[in-house]
């Protein structure tokens, strides 16, 4: 999978990110970059919240 370097540089994960921030970051990451799979905990939280990733 290819890393979207520009997106990563412009969208850093906040230090000590809350679960809410992590979920939002990973959803956007999935839309803009395909460098890695989303962590299981985040996938479960997205499913629990009925969000689209």
PDB file as gemmi writes it, atoms N, CA and C in Angstrom:
CRYST1    1.000    1.000    1.000  90.00  90.00  90.00 P 1                      
ATOM      1  N   UNK A   1       0.835  -1.175   0.000  1.00  0.00           N  
ATOM      2  CA  UNK A   1       0.000   0.000   0.000  1.00  0.00           C  
ATOM      3  C   UNK A   1       0.885   1.246   0.000  1.00  0.00           C  
ATOM      4  N   UNK A   2       0.416   2.265  -0.648  1.00  0.00           N  
ATOM      5  CA  UNK A   2       1.197   3.472  -0.811  1.00  0.00           C  
ATOM      6  C   UNK A   2       0.856   4.512   0.258  1.00  0.00           C  
ATOM      7  N   UNK A   3       1.889   5.149   0.799  1.00  0.00           N  
ATOM      8  CA  UNK A   3       1.716   6.193   1.806  1.00  0.00           C  
ATOM      9  C   UNK A   3       1.490   7.535   1.123  1.00  0.00           C  
ATOM     10  N   UNK A   4       0.509   8.271   1.601  1.00  0.00           N  
ATOM     11  CA  UNK A   4       0.253   9.630   1.140  1.00  0.00           C  
ATOM     12  C   UNK A   4       1.038  10.562   2.068  1.00  0.00           C  
ATOM     13  N   UNK A   5       2.294  10.785   1.722  1.00  0.00           N  
ATOM     14  CA  UNK A   5       3.218  11.551   2.558  1.00  0.00           C  
ATOM     15  C   UNK A   5       2.688  12.955   2.865  1.00  0.00           C  
ATOM     16  N   UNK A   6       2.150  13.609   1.873  1.00  0.00           N  
ATOM     17  CA  UNK A   6       1.640  14.972   2.062  1.00  0.00           C  
ATOM     18  C   UNK A   6       0.497  14.995   3.082  1.00  0.00           C  
ATOM     19  N   UNK A   7      -0.408  14.024   2.988  1.00  0.00           N  
ATOM     20  CA  UNK A   7      -1.529  13.980   3.932  1.00  0.00           C  
ATOM     21  C   UNK A   7      -1.008  13.760   5.351  1.00  0.00           C  
ATOM     22  N   UNK A   8      -0.090  12.826   5.508  1.00  0.00           N  
ATOM     23  CA  UNK A   8       0.459  12.528   6.831  1.00  0.00           C  
ATOM     24  C   UNK A   8       1.153  13.748   7.436  1.00  0.00           C  
ATOM     25  N   UNK A   9       1.888  14.489   6.633  1.00  0.00           N  
ATOM     26  CA  UNK A   9       2.577  15.675   7.147  1.00  0.00           C  
ATOM     27  C   UNK A   9       1.597  16.753   7.587  1.00  0.00           C  
ATOM     28  N   UNK A  10       0.479  16.871   6.898  1.00  0.00           N  
ATOM     29  CA  UNK A  10      -0.508  17.905   7.207  1.00  0.00           C  
ATOM     30  C   UNK A  10      -1.507  17.478   8.283  1.00  0.00           C  
ATOM     31  N   UNK A  11      -1.576  16.189   8.594  1.00  0.00           N  
ATOM     32  CA  UNK A  11      -2.591  15.680   9.523  1.00  0.00           C  
ATOM     33  C   UNK A  11      -1.963  14.751  10.557  1.00  0.00           C  
ATOM     34  N   UNK A  12      -1.254  15.317  11.470  1.00  0.00           N  
ATOM     35  CA  UNK A  12      -0.619  14.532  12.529  1.00  0.00           C  
ATOM     36  C   UNK A  12      -1.651  14.136  13.578  1.00  0.00           C  
ATOM     37  N   UNK A  13      -1.487  12.930  14.109  1.00  0.00           N  
ATOM     38  CA  UNK A  13      -2.318  12.482  15.222  1.00  0.00           C  
ATOM     39  C   UNK A  13      -1.918  13.321  16.439  1.00  0.00           C  
ATOM     40  N   UNK A  14      -2.885  13.918  17.135  1.00  0.00           N  
ATOM     41  CA  UNK A  14      -2.533  14.716  18.314  1.00  0.00           C  
ATOM     42  C   UNK A  14      -1.864  13.865  19.401  1.00  0.00           C  
ATOM     43  N   UNK A  15      -0.947  14.484  20.133  1.00  0.00           N  
ATOM     44  CA  UNK A  15      -0.338  13.807  21.274  1.00  0.00           C  
ATOM     45  C   UNK A  15      -1.428  13.537  22.303  1.00  0.00           C  
ATOM     46  N   UNK A  16      -1.397  12.367  22.905  1.00  0.00           N  
ATOM     47  CA  UNK A  16      -2.407  11.963  23.897  1.00  0.00           C  
ATOM     48  C   UNK A  16      -3.829  12.132  23.362  1.00  0.00           C  
ATOM     49  N   UNK A  17      -4.036  11.697  22.139  1.00  0.00           N  
ATOM     50  CA  UNK A  17      -5.337  11.827  21.482  1.00  0.00           C  
ATOM     51  C   UNK A  17      -6.412  11.050  22.246  1.00  0.00           C  
ATOM     52  N   UNK A  18      -7.579  11.644  22.327  1.00  0.00           N  
ATOM     53  CA  UNK A  18      -8.723  10.971  22.930  1.00  0.00           C  
ATOM     54  C   UNK A  18      -9.236   9.921  21.953  1.00  0.00           C  
ATOM     55  N   UNK A  19     -10.101   9.053  22.426  1.00  0.00           N  
ATOM     56  CA  UNK A  19     -10.694   8.050  21.544  1.00  0.00           C  
ATOM     57  C   UNK A  19     -11.463   8.746  20.415  1.00  0.00           C  
ATOM     58  N   UNK A  20     -12.163   9.804  20.729  1.00  0.00           N  
ATOM     59  CA  UNK A  20     -12.912  10.564  19.722  1.00  0.00           C  
ATOM     60  C   UNK A  20     -11.968  11.097  18.629  1.00  0.00           C  
ATOM     61  N   UNK A  21     -10.839  11.659  19.037  1.00  0.00           N  
ATOM     62  CA  UNK A  21      -9.867  12.178  18.085  1.00  0.00           C  
ATOM     63  C   UNK A  21      -9.256  11.058  17.257  1.00  0.00           C  
ATOM     64  N   UNK A  22      -8.966   9.935  17.887  1.00  0.00           N  
ATOM     65  CA  UNK A  22      -8.377   8.803  17.183  1.00  0.00           C  
ATOM     66  C   UNK A  22      -9.335   8.252  16.134  1.00  0.00           C  
ATOM     67  N   UNK A  23     -10.612   8.112  16.506  1.00  0.00           N  
ATOM     68  CA  UNK A  23     -11.616   7.616  15.557  1.00  0.00           C  
ATOM     69  C   UNK A  23     -11.689   8.559  14.357  1.00  0.00           C  
ATOM     70  N   UNK A  24     -11.795   9.865  14.609  1.00  0.00           N  
ATOM     71  CA  UNK A  24     -11.895  10.836  13.521  1.00  0.00           C  
ATOM     72  C   UNK A  24     -10.656  10.807  12.632  1.00  0.00           C  
ATOM     73  N   UNK A  25      -9.475  10.735  13.250  1.00  0.00           N  
ATOM     74  CA  UNK A  25      -8.227  10.713  12.488  1.00  0.00           C  
ATOM     75  C   UNK A  25      -8.163   9.476  11.597  1.00  0.00           C  
ATOM     76  N   UNK A  26      -8.501   8.324  12.148  1.00  0.00           N  
ATOM     77  CA  UNK A  26      -8.408   7.083  11.380  1.00  0.00           C  
ATOM     78  C   UNK A  26      -9.434   7.028  10.249  1.00  0.00           C  
ATOM     79  N   UNK A  27     -10.603   7.604  10.440  1.00  0.00           N  
ATOM     80  CA  UNK A  27     -11.589   7.661   9.356  1.00  0.00           C  
ATOM     81  C   UNK A  27     -11.035   8.492   8.210  1.00  0.00           C  
ATOM     82  N   UNK A  28     -10.488   9.666   8.526  1.00  0.00           N  
ATOM     83  CA  UNK A  28      -9.903  10.516   7.483  1.00  0.00           C  
ATOM     84  C   UNK A  28      -8.686   9.842   6.859  1.00  0.00           C  
ATOM     85  N   UNK A  29      -7.899   9.187   7.663  1.00  0.00           N  
ATOM     86  CA  UNK A  29      -6.722   8.492   7.155  1.00  0.00           C  
ATOM     87  C   UNK A  29      -7.132   7.432   6.130  1.00  0.00           C  
ATOM     88  N   UNK A  30      -8.164   6.679   6.434  1.00  0.00           N  
ATOM     89  CA  UNK A  30      -8.631   5.642   5.513  1.00  0.00           C  
ATOM     90  C   UNK A  30      -9.105   6.242   4.186  1.00  0.00           C  
ATOM     91  N   UNK A  31      -9.625   7.447   4.226  1.00  0.00           N  
ATOM     92  CA  UNK A  31     -10.105   8.103   3.002  1.00  0.00           C  
ATOM     93  C   UNK A  31      -8.964   8.626   2.138  1.00  0.00           C  
ATOM     94  N   UNK A  32      -7.841   8.985   2.765  1.00  0.00           N  
ATOM     95  CA  UNK A  32      -6.780   9.677   2.044  1.00  0.00           C  
ATOM     96  C   UNK A  32      -5.488   8.894   1.880  1.00  0.00           C  
ATOM     97  N   UNK A  33      -5.335   7.802   2.606  1.00  0.00           N  
ATOM     98  CA  UNK A  33      -4.065   7.078   2.562  1.00  0.00           C  
ATOM     99  C   UNK A  33      -4.331   5.593   2.789  1.00  0.00           C  
ATOM    100  N   UNK A  34      -3.564   4.768   2.120  1.00  0.00           N  
ATOM    101  CA  UNK A  34      -3.742   3.326   2.262  1.00  0.00           C  
ATOM    102  C   UNK A  34      -2.502   2.641   2.794  1.00  0.00           C  
ATOM    103  N   UNK A  35      -1.776   3.325   3.668  1.00  0.00           N  
ATOM    104  CA  UNK A  35      -0.483   2.797   4.088  1.00  0.00           C  
ATOM    105  C   UNK A  35      -0.573   1.673   5.114  1.00  0.00           C  
ATOM    106  N   UNK A  36      -1.667   1.575   5.831  1.00  0.00           N  
ATOM    107  CA  UNK A  36      -1.789   0.509   6.829  1.00  0.00           C  
ATOM    108  C   UNK A  36      -3.250   0.285   7.195  1.00  0.00           C  
ATOM    109  N   UNK A  37      -3.474  -0.840   7.839  1.00  0.00           N  
ATOM    110  CA  UNK A  37      -4.824  -1.178   8.279  1.00  0.00           C  
ATOM    111  C   UNK A  37      -5.140  -0.446   9.580  1.00  0.00           C  
ATOM    112  N   UNK A  38      -6.393  -0.115   9.747  1.00  0.00           N  
ATOM    113  CA  UNK A  38      -6.860   0.545  10.952  1.00  0.00           C  
ATOM    114  C   UNK A  38      -6.755  -0.407  12.147  1.00  0.00           C  
ATOM    115  N   UNK A  39      -6.367   0.095  13.318  1.00  0.00           N  
ATOM    116  CA  UNK A  39      -6.303  -0.777  14.497  1.00  0.00           C  
ATOM    117  C   UNK A  39      -7.676  -1.380  14.823  1.00  0.00           C  
ATOM    118  N   UNK A  40      -7.668  -2.589  15.333  1.00  0.00           N  
ATOM    119  CA  UNK A  40      -8.908  -3.314  15.648  1.00  0.00           C  
ATOM    120  C   UNK A  40      -9.805  -2.521  16.591  1.00  0.00           C  
ATOM    121  N   UNK A  41      -9.235  -1.917  17.626  1.00  0.00           N  
ATOM    122  CA  UNK A  41     -10.023  -1.156  18.591  1.00  0.00           C  
ATOM    123  C   UNK A  41     -10.775  -0.011  17.912  1.00  0.00           C  
ATOM    124  N   UNK A  42     -10.129   0.641  16.964  1.00  0.00           N  
ATOM    125  CA  UNK A  42     -10.766   1.740  16.243  1.00  0.00           C  
ATOM    126  C   UNK A  42     -11.859   1.205  15.322  1.00  0.00           C  
ATOM    127  N   UNK A  43     -11.592   0.095  14.632  1.00  0.00           N  
ATOM    128  CA  UNK A  43     -12.625  -0.516  13.767  1.00  0.00           C  
ATOM    129  C   UNK A  43     -13.849  -0.894  14.577  1.00  0.00           C  
ATOM    130  N   UNK A  44     -13.643  -1.464  15.753  1.00  0.00           N  
ATOM    131  CA  UNK A  44     -14.766  -1.843  16.610  1.00  0.00           C  
ATOM    132  C   UNK A  44     -15.561  -0.618  17.049  1.00  0.00           C  
ATOM    133  N   UNK A  45     -14.867   0.449  17.386  1.00  0.00           N  
ATOM    134  CA  UNK A  45     -15.540   1.674  17.836  1.00  0.00           C  
ATOM    135  C   UNK A  45     -16.344   2.295  16.694  1.00  0.00           C  
ATOM    136  N   UNK A  46     -15.796   2.282  15.495  1.00  0.00           N  
ATOM    137  CA  UNK A  46     -16.515   2.822  14.330  1.00  0.00           C  
ATOM    138  C   UNK A  46     -17.776   2.003  14.079  1.00  0.00           C  
ATOM    139  N   UNK A  47     -17.664   0.688  14.160  1.00  0.00           N  
ATOM    140  CA  UNK A  47     -18.816  -0.177  13.965  1.00  0.00           C  
ATOM    141  C   UNK A  47     -19.863   0.079  15.051  1.00  0.00           C  
ATOM    142  N   UNK A  48     -19.415   0.196  16.294  1.00  0.00           N  
ATOM    143  CA  UNK A  48     -20.317   0.443  17.420  1.00  0.00           C  
ATOM    144  C   UNK A  48     -21.092   1.755  17.232  1.00  0.00           C  
ATOM    145  N   UNK A  49     -20.425   2.755  16.658  1.00  0.00           N  
ATOM    146  CA  UNK A  49     -21.037   4.071  16.456  1.00  0.00           C  
ATOM    147  C   UNK A  49     -21.781   4.177  15.126  1.00  0.00           C  
ATOM    148  N   UNK A  50     -21.807   3.102  14.354  1.00  0.00           N  
ATOM    149  CA  UNK A  50     -22.460   3.072  13.042  1.00  0.00           C  
ATOM    150  C   UNK A  50     -21.928   4.161  12.119  1.00  0.00           C  
ATOM    151  N   UNK A  51     -20.595   4.313  12.101  1.00  0.00           N  
ATOM    152  CA  UNK A  51     -19.964   5.286  11.229  1.00  0.00           C  
ATOM    153  C   UNK A  51     -19.427   4.595   9.995  1.00  0.00           C  
ATOM    154  N   UNK A  52     -19.171   5.354   8.960  1.00  0.00           N  
ATOM    155  CA  UNK A  52     -18.594   4.822   7.723  1.00  0.00           C  
ATOM    156  C   UNK A  52     -17.108   5.193   7.694  1.00  0.00           C  
ATOM    157  N   UNK A  53     -16.294   4.223   7.364  1.00  0.00           N  
ATOM    158  CA  UNK A  53     -14.846   4.487   7.257  1.00  0.00           C  
ATOM    159  C   UNK A  53     -14.383   4.274   5.842  1.00  0.00           C  
TER     160      UNK A  53                                                      
END                                                                             
